[in-house]
Amino acid sequence: MGTTTPNKYPALHNAMWPGLVGKGSPGAEPAIDLETMLDLTVAAEVDGIRFDGVDLFLFAPHVDIDSTGDDLKRLTDRISSRNLLVGSLVAPVWPPTGGGSAMGGEEDRKKFLTQVRKACSIGGKLRHLGIRRYGIVRIDSAASTADWAADPATNTRKIAETFREACKIAEDSGERLAAEGEICWGGMHSWKRMAELLEMVDRPKTLGFQADMAHTLLFALGYNAPEDRILPDDFDWSQQAVLDQAIGCMTQALRPWTLDFHVAQNDATVKGSGAHDKTGRHCLPNDPNGKMDVIRVAGAWMRGDAGEPTGAFEHICWDGCMFPNDVMMRPDTWREIVSTMIGVRNAHGWN
């Protein structure tokens, strides 16, 4: 499937939110500021190849969702001075970050849509400033699986209605939205439920899917949706052909919707608490406990049924949420990540 010919596309990006997610709260490690995350990104290099850009979480202290025009100009200067671009943006749609549940009451849904509107506005301003040429605005349901399970049919319908309103906002701003497949979000916690929701919204030109390899592996295991699991409970991870079939089943349903792609590794365990209960455990690409050949499995998302690169997204992003700070600060961490990203592009990219 791979090729030895280096490919120019897609661009390689690094996610900035691992400096924030799971950090900064009492008892947790301190957050890593955006300046440091940018410096770590530009310092990462393998054979002269570096990251082309970054994806941003629109939440303070990195990028305030209420940033002024002057704030965004300063942000642009900080990023462009490092020869980086901005790609996808994460809208802070959750209640703790100023948003609300997409299946909640009128006020909750209004808060959700307000955050989407602000995120789309920032996306447009960064395009105008010349630092953002591609990428999506990421959303999810901002609702727990337990709350969703109280009335699945009604709650999925509410999420779909809210997402359709979000699509109108995005279209007015010239943006596209991608719903992140992560098992902690109600109505999006299994591959079948995710596909069902996207079909119910039925706005394929505006709303698609963000595939994160660490999270989508857990779709196959059905942690929060046992009825939708593809792999058996006692799966033998040495059965590579069976794993490939399971991933193929999942990507067959979700690849046509995929607008944004995160390269990541997973050890088939979960972590998290509160709003992020039972979420994916990201680990380094070559972690001895990692369950995927990252480069090979990326092809299931980046290539179509006939084996051709889909070209569905202009960049791919490394996501290593919840890495300890000492791991984030090691140069070897970033060389390993960049090497993997180059391998994915060479195997499944295009010119």
N, C-alpha and C positions, 0 to 999 in steps of 0.2 A: 504493500500500500504506500510506503514511503518513497522518497526520492532523495538522491544525493545532491541534487541541484538546489542551491539555496534559492528560496523564494523571497520576493520583496514584500508580499502581502500575506496576511493582514498585519497591521501595525501591532507592536507589543506594548502593552500598558501594565502599570502597577497600580493596585488599589491602595488608596490612602487610608481607608477606614480601619484596617487592622491596627492603626495607631490609637483608635478610639474604642472600638467594640470590646466590651468586657473589661474596660480599664477606666481609671479615674474615679470610681465610686469607692466608698469606704470599704476597706479590707482588700481592695483590688490593687493591682499595679498601677502606677501613674500612667496617664495618657502620654502618647508620643506626639509632640507638636507637629504641625504640618511642615514647618521648615526642615525639621529633622527627617521626616518621611521623604521629602523631596530630595534632600541630600543623599539619603540612602539609595534612592532610586537612580540618581545620576551617577553615583559611584559604582553601581553594578555593571560589570562589563565582562564579556567573554569573546575573545578573538576579535576585539574591536567593535562588537555589536552591543548596543545598549537598549534600554527601554526608550520607546518613542514618545510616551506620554503617560498620563495618570488619569484615573477615574476618581471622582470626588464624592464625599459624603457632605451634603449641604446642612451641616450642623456645627455649631460652635463647640470647641474653639478652632476647628479647621476652617469652615466656611459658613458664616452665619446665614441662615435662610432669609434674614432681613437685611442682607448686605446692600449698601448703597452703591450707586454707580461708581463713586470714587473708591469704595472698598474693592469692587470688582476690577477696576483698573490696576490697583496695587497688587491684587492677586494675579492678574495677567502678567504684570511685570516680574513678579517672583517666579512664575512658572516659565515664561518665555525666556528669561535670562538664563535658564538652565537648558534651553533648547528642547523643551517638552511641550506637548499639546495636551489639551483636556478632551476626554472622550465622554463616557457616560456619567450621569449624575444620579445620586441616590436622594430621593425626596424623603424628608423626615415625616412620614405619615402616621407614626405611632403616637398614642396618647402621651407618653413621657416626653416626646420631642415636639409637642404642640399640635399633633394631628388627632385623629380619632378613628375608631373602628369603621371600616367600610360597610359593615353590616349592622352598625349601631343605629341610634335614633337620629333625628334630623340634625341636631347640633353636632354629634360625632361625625356624621357624614359631611357636614359643612366644613368642619375643621380639616378633615381628610382632603377635601377638594381645594381648600385654601392653600394647603401645603403643596399640592400638585401645581396649582397656578403659580405660586412663587417660584417653584423649582423650574418650571417651563420658562418663566420670565428670565431667570438667571441663565438658563441654557441659551436663550436667544441673545442676551447681552454678551455672553462669552463668544458666541459666533460673530457678533458684530465687531467685537474687539480683535477678531482674527485668530483666536487661540483654540477655537473648537470647530472642527470641520465634520465631525461624525459623532455617533453615540446616541444613546437613548436616555430617558428619565425612568429610573427604576421605581416600582411601587410593589406593594403586596397588600393583603387584606387587613393588616394591623389588628387581627383578631385571633384569639386562641383556638386551638382545635376543640377544647372542652366546651367553650361557648358555642362554637359552630355546631357541635354534635347535638346540642339541645333541640335543634330543628334544622336539619341539613338542607331540606328543600327550600324553606323560606330564607334561610341565611345565604345560601348560594345565590338565590334570586336577588337578594339585596346587594350582595357584593357585585354581581353583574350589573345591576342598575347604577351603582356608584362608579364602577369602572367605565361604563358608557358615558357618564357625565365627565369623567376625567379625560376620556378620549376627545370630547368636544373642546375641552380646554387645551389639550395638546395640539389639536388640529389648528386652532386659532393662533397658536404660537409657532407652528411649523415644526413641532416635535413629535416623536414617537415614544410610546411607553412600553416597558417590558415588565411583566409580572415575574417576580423571582420565585422559582420552585424551591421552597424550603419547608421541611416537614413540620415546622412549628406554627405555620400560618394556616388558620382555619379556611377550608374550602380550596386550599392549594397544597394540602399535606400529602397527597398521593398523586402518582402520575395520571391515574384515571380522573381524579377530581380536578386536577390542573387542566387537562384537556377538555373536560366537560365545561369548566368555567370559561375558558377561551372561546369555545364554540358558542356558549350562551351569549357572551358579549358580542361576538360576531363583528369585530372591527379589525380584520387582519392587517389592513394597511396602517393601522394606528397602534393597536395593542398586540404585542407578541409575548414571547417567553424569554426569560433570561435563564440559561442553563448554567449551573455551577456544578462541576464534576463531583465535588465532595457531597453536595446536597442531593443530587440526583441519584447517586449510588444508594442512598438511604431510601429512595423511592422503591428500589428493587427489594429492599428488606422489609418494607411495610411497618416501620416502628410505630407510626401513629395511624396506620391504616392496614391492619393485618389482613383484611379482606382483599386488599389490592396488592399484596406482596407477590413478587415474581419468583424470588429465590426461596427455597425451603428454610425452615428455622434452623436446621442443622447443616446448612450448606458447607460443603468442603471446598475451601477457597483454592485448592489445587486443581479443581475442575474448571480450567480456563475456558473450555468450549461452552460450558453451561453459563458461565458468567457473561461471555460474549453474546450468547443468545438472549439473556435477560436484558442486557443493555440495549441490544438490538430491538427488542420488543418495545422498550421504553422510548427509544429515540425515533422509532417508526411513528409513534403517536405525537411526539413533541417537537421533533426536528423541523417539520414544516412551519411551526410557529416561532422558531428560535431566531431572535434578533440580536442577542447579546450573549457572549460566551465567556465563562470563567474557567481557566485552567486551574486545577486543584487536585490534591491527593486526599484520600480518606482511609482511615483504618477500620471502618465499619462499626465504630462506636459513636455514641452521642454524648453531648454535654450541654450545659446551659441550665438556666432557671428562669422563673418568671415568664416574661413575654417570649423569651427565646428557649422555652423548654424543649428538650430533645432535639437539638439542632446539630448540624453536622460538625464533626471534628476534623478540621483541616490539619494536615501535617505536611512535612517537607516532601518533595517529589520522590526522593529515594529513601524515605523512612522505612526501616525494616518491617514495620507493621502495616505499611500501606498495601491496599488490596488491588490497586490498579497499575497496569503498565500505562502510565499517564499518556505517553505519546500515542500509543496504539488506540486507547479508548477515546482520545480526543477525536480520532477519525470518525467514530460513530456519530458524532455531532457535526463535524465539519465537512463530511462527504455525503452525497446523496445516495440513493439506492443503487445507482449505476457505478458508484465509486468516484464520481467527479467531485471536486471541491465545490461547495454550494456558493461561496462568495456572499453569504447572507449577511455578513457583518464586516466592517472595515478594520476592526481591531479585536484582539483578544486580550483578556486581562487576567493577571495572576491574582488569586485571592488566597490569603493565608490568615484568615481571621483567628484571633485568640492565640496566636503564637506568643510565648513569653517574651518579655522585652529583651532579655539577654540573647535569645535566638534572633530577634529582629536586628540586633546591633552587630552580629557577626558578619564580616565580609564573605565568609564561605557560604552562609545562608543564601546570599543574593547571587553568588556565582552559580550555585546549584539551580536556583530558580530561573535565572536568565538562560542557562544552558538548556533547561527543559523547555522553556518558551521557544527558543531557537529551534529545538528539535521538533516541536509541534508544528511550527511554521514550515520548516523544511519538508516535513512529511505530508502536510495537508493544506498548505497554502498555495499561492498562485503568483504569477507575474503579469 
